[in-house]
Amino acid sequence: MNVKRIFGTVLTILGIIGLIYTGYELINKSNSYTTLIVVGVIGLIFFFSGIGLVKNTKDEA
């Protein structure tokens, strides 16, 4: 069980959730744009760092 791969998966899922939340609130024309910008940027950071961890971690059996 590789801890880096699990952590990368968790980060990717959190990033996807953040991006979906941002998109949902933008479609509903929410008035709190600063919160949406922060959540969107954090979601992007989590998503790409999680993808990078999963992709760059080698399986060692």
C-alpha positions, 0 to 999 in steps of 0.5 A: 500500500503506497502512501504517496499514491493514496494521498495523490488520489485523495488530493485529486478527489478533493480537487475535483470536488472543489472544481465541481463546487465552483462550477455549480456556484458560477452557474447559479450566479452566486454573489461571492466571487472572491470565495469562488476564486479561492475555492477554484484555485485551491481545487486546481492546485489539489487536482494537479498536485494529486495527478502529479503524485499518482503519475510520478509514484512508482509501484514497488511490490 
